[in-house]
Amino acid sequence: MTSEEILTVSKLISAHPPVIIGTLSIFMYIRGKILEAQRDSADTPMI
């Protein structure tokens, strides 16, 4: 590998943590909304 290729790979690797953190945050927000909706529907009495 050339030094330019190594630099490109290292930049790509260093970009992963923020992407992973952002994706995980969005996933957990959506999951929380779904769980909240399920909890609210379970709290309503069935008539």
BATOR-175026 format. One record per residue (C-alpha): y, z, x; residue in three letters. Coordinates in nm, 2 decimals, decimal comma, always signed. Layout:
<pts>
<Y = Y	Z = Z	X = X	rest = ALA>
...
</pts>
This chain:
<pts>
<Y = +0,00	Z = +0,00	X = +0,00	rest = MET>
<Y = +0,35	Z = -0,07	X = +0,11	rest = THR>
<Y = +0,61	Z = +0,20	X = +0,12	rest = SER>
<Y = +0,78	Z = +0,03	X = -0,18	rest = GLU>
<Y = +0,47	Z = +0,05	X = -0,38	rest = GLU>
<Y = +0,42	Z = +0,42	X = -0,29	rest = ILE>
<Y = +0,78	Z = +0,49	X = -0,39	rest = LEU>
<Y = +0,73	Z = +0,32	X = -0,73	rest = THR>
<Y = +0,41	Z = +0,51	X = -0,80	rest = VAL>
<Y = +0,57	Z = +0,84	X = -0,71	rest = SER>
<Y = +0,86	Z = +0,77	X = -0,94	rest = LYS>
<Y = +0,62	Z = +0,69	X = -1,22	rest = LEU>
<Y = +0,43	Z = +1,01	X = -1,16	rest = ILE>
<Y = +0,74	Z = +1,22	X = -1,16	rest = SER>
<Y = +0,85	Z = +1,07	X = -1,49	rest = ALA>
<Y = +0,54	Z = +1,19	X = -1,67	rest = HIS>
<Y = +0,62	Z = +1,56	X = -1,72	rest = PRO>
<Y = +0,93	Z = +1,51	X = -1,93	rest = PRO>
<Y = +0,75	Z = +1,24	X = -2,14	rest = VAL>
<Y = +0,45	Z = +1,47	X = -2,19	rest = ILE>
<Y = +0,68	Z = +1,77	X = -2,28	rest = ILE>
<Y = +0,88	Z = +1,55	X = -2,53	rest = GLY>
<Y = +0,57	Z = +1,41	X = -2,69	rest = THR>
<Y = +0,41	Z = +1,76	X = -2,72	rest = LEU>
<Y = +0,73	Z = +1,89	X = -2,88	rest = SER>
<Y = +0,74	Z = +1,62	X = -3,14	rest = ILE>
<Y = +0,37	Z = +1,67	X = -3,21	rest = PHE>
<Y = +0,40	Z = +2,04	X = -3,26	rest = MET>
<Y = +0,71	Z = +1,99	X = -3,49	rest = TYR>
<Y = +0,51	Z = +1,75	X = -3,71	rest = ILE>
<Y = +0,21	Z = +1,98	X = -3,71	rest = ARG>
<Y = +0,43	Z = +2,28	X = -3,81	rest = GLY>
<Y = +0,57	Z = +2,08	X = -4,10	rest = LYS>
<Y = +0,22	Z = +1,99	X = -4,22	rest = ILE>
<Y = +0,10	Z = +2,35	X = -4,19	rest = LEU>
<Y = +0,41	Z = +2,47	X = -4,37	rest = GLU>
<Y = +0,36	Z = +2,22	X = -4,65	rest = ALA>
<Y = -0,01	Z = +2,33	X = -4,68	rest = GLN>
<Y = +0,09	Z = +2,70	X = -4,69	rest = ARG>
<Y = +0,35	Z = +2,63	X = -4,96	rest = ASP>
<Y = +0,11	Z = +2,44	X = -5,18	rest = SER>
<Y = -0,15	Z = +2,72	X = -5,14	rest = ALA>
<Y = +0,11	Z = +2,98	X = -5,25	rest = ASP>
<Y = +0,19	Z = +2,80	X = -5,58	rest = THR>
<Y = -0,02	Z = +2,92	X = -5,87	rest = PRO>
<Y = -0,25	Z = +2,67	X = -6,04	rest = MET>
<Y = -0,18	Z = +2,65	X = -6,42	rest = ILE>
</pts>
